[in-house]
Amino acid sequence: MKLTASDAGALFDVDESTVYRWIEERALPAERIAGRTLLNRAAVLEWATENRVAISERVFRPAEAGGERL
């Protein structure tokens, strides 16, 4: 599943600008497709684990309980 930088920001509970900074400075895996920055969800979660970056707990809640569909 591909995420936008905004989606990834929600995943980490950070601003989109932080996601772009991590792409540049911390090698967060991303690719440019048709002028858009997209991130592979599995690769992002693996990167987060390796770099000890916290993931928002909202992602793990069921959608009907207010969790996000990421």
Z-matrix of the N, CA and C atoms (Angstrom, degrees):
N
C 1 1.447
C 2 1.522 1 108.68
N 3 1.317 2 116.67 1 133.06
C 4 1.458 3 121.50 2 179.48
C 5 1.525 4 110.43 3 -93.62
N 6 1.315 5 115.48 4 138.99
C 7 1.458 6 122.80 5 177.64
C 8 1.515 7 109.27 6 -115.12
N 9 1.321 8 116.71 7 148.52
C 10 1.456 9 120.61 8 169.51
C 11 1.523 10 107.41 9 -83.82
N 12 1.305 11 116.90 10 171.03
C 13 1.465 12 120.64 11 176.84
C 14 1.528 13 110.03 12 -62.16
N 15 1.309 14 116.63 13 -35.03
C 16 1.462 15 121.03 14 177.34
C 17 1.526 16 111.04 15 -65.09
N 18 1.339 17 116.91 16 -43.66
C 19 1.465 18 121.28 17 176.94
C 20 1.529 19 110.42 18 -60.90
N 21 1.319 20 116.40 19 -43.94
C 22 1.464 21 120.77 20 179.52
C 23 1.520 22 110.34 21 -63.78
N 24 1.320 23 116.90 22 -37.87
C 25 1.460 24 120.24 23 176.22
C 26 1.517 25 111.19 24 -59.99
N 27 1.332 26 116.82 25 -41.45
C 28 1.466 27 120.79 26 177.87
C 29 1.526 28 110.37 27 -66.25
N 30 1.318 29 116.52 28 -37.10
C 31 1.463 30 121.50 29 178.72
C 32 1.532 31 111.14 30 -60.14
N 33 1.337 32 115.86 31 -39.58
C 34 1.464 33 121.22 32 -178.97
C 35 1.523 34 113.20 33 -96.62
N 36 1.328 35 116.93 34 -6.51
C 37 1.457 36 122.58 35 -176.92
C 38 1.540 37 110.52 36 61.32
N 39 1.357 38 114.80 37 46.07
C 40 1.470 39 121.82 38 177.27
C 41 1.528 40 108.56 39 -133.30
N 42 1.315 41 116.59 40 167.72
C 43 1.461 42 121.20 41 176.59
C 44 1.524 43 110.78 42 -69.43
N 45 1.319 44 114.98 43 154.48
C 46 1.467 45 121.55 44 177.40
C 47 1.525 46 110.98 45 -57.95
N 48 1.336 47 116.86 46 -34.87
C 49 1.466 48 120.48 47 179.68
C 50 1.536 49 111.17 48 -63.06
N 51 1.322 50 116.59 49 -32.88
C 52 1.462 51 120.25 50 177.13
C 53 1.516 52 110.29 51 -66.62
N 54 1.326 53 117.49 52 -38.80
C 55 1.467 54 121.36 53 177.72
C 56 1.523 55 109.52 54 -60.80
N 57 1.332 56 117.53 55 -46.51
C 58 1.469 57 120.20 56 178.94
C 59 1.528 58 111.20 57 -62.73
N 60 1.324 59 116.92 58 -37.39
C 61 1.473 60 120.12 59 178.05
C 62 1.523 61 110.36 60 -65.29
N 63 1.342 62 117.43 61 -41.95
C 64 1.459 63 120.91 62 178.07
C 65 1.523 64 111.37 63 -63.96
N 66 1.318 65 117.23 64 -35.61
C 67 1.468 66 120.57 65 177.02
C 68 1.529 67 109.39 66 -60.86
N 69 1.315 68 116.50 67 -45.34
C 70 1.471 69 121.71 68 -177.79
C 71 1.525 70 112.72 69 -75.44
N 72 1.323 71 117.25 70 -45.80
C 73 1.464 72 120.73 71 -169.96
C 74 1.527 73 115.20 72 -96.88
N 75 1.348 74 117.12 73 -25.61
C 76 1.467 75 119.60 74 -173.79
C 77 1.527 76 112.92 75 -122.29
N 78 1.328 77 115.80 76 12.95
C 79 1.472 78 122.51 77 175.59
C 80 1.527 79 113.70 78 59.27
N 81 1.331 80 116.50 79 36.82
C 82 1.459 81 119.73 80 171.58
C 83 1.524 82 106.81 81 -62.79
N 84 1.335 83 118.29 82 122.83
C 85 1.463 84 119.90 83 -174.54
C 86 1.527 85 112.73 84 -67.20
N 87 1.329 86 115.13 85 126.76
C 88 1.469 87 121.88 86 179.88
C 89 1.517 88 108.44 87 -152.43
N 90 1.317 89 115.60 88 161.69
C 91 1.456 90 120.11 89 176.27
C 92 1.526 91 109.21 90 -139.96
N 93 1.325 92 114.49 91 153.06
C 94 1.463 93 120.69 92 177.45
C 95 1.519 94 107.76 93 -99.43
N 96 1.321 95 115.92 94 122.54
C 97 1.457 96 122.04 95 178.55
C 98 1.526 97 107.60 96 -130.90
N 99 1.324 98 115.00 97 119.58
C 100 1.468 99 121.28 98 179.36
C 101 1.531 100 111.52 99 51.88
N 102 1.328 101 115.61 100 41.33
C 103 1.454 102 120.32 101 176.93
C 104 1.519 103 115.49 102 80.21
N 105 1.326 104 117.23 103 2.87
C 106 1.465 105 121.41 104 179.40
C 107 1.518 106 110.11 105 -111.70
N 108 1.313 107 116.46 106 143.82
C 109 1.457 108 121.64 107 174.22
C 110 1.518 109 107.85 108 -89.02
N 111 1.331 110 116.29 109 120.95
C 112 1.456 111 121.62 110 -179.83
C 113 1.520 112 109.76 111 -124.75
N 114 1.313 113 115.41 112 147.19
C 115 1.454 114 121.96 113 -178.35
C 116 1.523 115 108.85 114 -126.72
N 117 1.308 116 116.50 115 140.00
C 118 1.453 117 121.89 116 176.32
C 119 1.523 118 108.03 117 -81.60
N 120 1.340 119 116.10 118 124.73
C 121 1.469 120 120.35 119 -174.63
C 122 1.527 121 112.42 120 -57.42
N 123 1.320 122 117.88 121 -44.96
C 124 1.469 123 120.96 122 -179.51
C 125 1.528 124 111.05 123 -62.61
N 126 1.332 125 116.97 124 -43.04
C 127 1.470 126 120.76 125 179.35
C 128 1.522 127 110.95 126 -65.46
N 129 1.332 128 116.48 127 -37.14
C 130 1.462 129 120.57 128 179.22
C 131 1.528 130 110.30 129 -66.35
N 132 1.332 131 117.51 130 -42.97
C 133 1.464 132 120.48 131 179.25
C 134 1.528 133 110.90 132 -66.28
N 135 1.323 134 117.00 133 -37.96
C 136 1.469 135 120.31 134 176.15
C 137 1.531 136 110.41 135 -64.06
N 138 1.346 137 116.69 136 -44.18
C 139 1.459 138 121.59 137 178.25
C 140 1.528 139 109.89 138 -59.52
N 141 1.326 140 116.29 139 -43.51
C 142 1.469 141 120.91 140 -179.16
C 143 1.527 142 110.84 141 -61.15
N 144 1.324 143 116.16 142 -41.19
C 145 1.465 144 120.49 143 178.62
C 146 1.517 145 111.07 144 -64.61
N 147 1.326 146 116.30 145 -46.94
C 148 1.460 147 120.89 146 -179.25
C 149 1.523 148 112.58 147 -64.86
N 150 1.337 149 116.93 148 -32.56
C 151 1.462 150 121.60 149 -176.27
C 152 1.522 151 113.55 150 -101.63
N 153 1.334 152 115.08 151 7.19
C 154 1.468 153 121.33 152 178.08
C 155 1.521 154 112.67 153 53.30
N 156 1.326 155 114.92 154 47.11
C 157 1.460 156 121.90 155 177.22
C 158 1.522 157 107.29 156 -100.71
N 159 1.319 158 116.66 157 127.11
C 160 1.466 159 121.22 158 -177.77
C 161 1.524 160 111.56 159 -69.22
N 162 1.313 161 114.87 160 144.32
C 163 1.456 162 122.37 161 177.08
C 164 1.523 163 107.53 162 -108.02
N 165 1.320 164 116.42 163 140.39
C 166 1.455 165 121.37 164 -179.09
C 167 1.524 166 110.74 165 -59.41
N 168 1.316 167 116.74 166 134.43
C 169 1.462 168 120.79 167 178.91
C 170 1.520 169 112.20 168 -66.25
N 171 1.332 170 117.92 169 -21.25
C 172 1.468 171 121.58 170 179.53
C 173 1.519 172 111.60 171 -59.43
N 174 1.312 173 117.18 172 -28.84
C 175 1.458 174 121.53 173 -177.89
C 176 1.527 175 111.09 174 -65.24
N 177 1.313 176 117.50 175 -27.97
C 178 1.457 177 121.29 176 -175.07
C 179 1.524 178 113.67 177 -91.99
N 180 1.325 179 117.82 178 -4.94
C 181 1.459 180 121.33 179 177.01
C 182 1.526 181 109.76 180 -81.42
N 183 1.323 182 117.17 181 146.39
C 184 1.476 183 119.07 182 175.19
C 185 1.521 184 110.55 183 -60.60
N 186 1.323 185 117.52 184 147.86
C 187 1.462 186 122.34 185 -177.26
C 188 1.521 187 112.32 186 -55.42
N 189 1.338 188 117.61 187 -40.09
C 190 1.459 189 119.29 188 -178.44
C 191 1.524 190 112.53 189 -69.39
N 192 1.334 191 118.05 190 -16.07
C 193 1.468 192 121.62 191 179.30
C 194 1.520 193 110.60 192 -95.86
N 195 1.321 194 117.68 193 12.49
C 196 1.453 195 120.28 194 177.92
C 197 1.514 196 114.69 195 98.27
N 198 1.330 197 117.86 196 3.27
C 199 1.459 198 120.82 197 177.49
C 200 1.521 199 110.22 198 -71.24
N 201 1.299 200 116.41 199 156.61
C 202 1.446 201 120.78 200 179.93
C 203 1.516 202 110.53 201 -88.25
N 204 1.309 203 116.69 202 148.60
C 205 1.457 204 121.24 203 179.79
C 206 1.517 205 109.19 204 -90.25
N 207 1.311 206 116.00 205 73.27
C 208 1.454 207 120.72 206 176.66
C 209 1.505 208 107.10 207 -108.39
